[in-house]
Amino acid sequence: MLHPVDGLESNLGEWHMVIEMQGKVIAEKKFKVTARDEGQFWKNRGF
């Protein structure tokens, strides 16, 4: 969901996703959402 003022930038960064079934965690994943432009792609990889 996009923030009404900050837009896409509010969704960038580290996210944590958990899937539970009957109160027990069955899957867990951390991931990083980055911008789609090529400059940001390489910047996040240290170049």
Summary of the structure (lengths in Angstrom):
residues: 47
radius of gyration: 14.6
end to end distance: 29.8
largest distance: 44.2
contacts: 75
relative contact order: 0.19
helix: 21%
strand: 45%
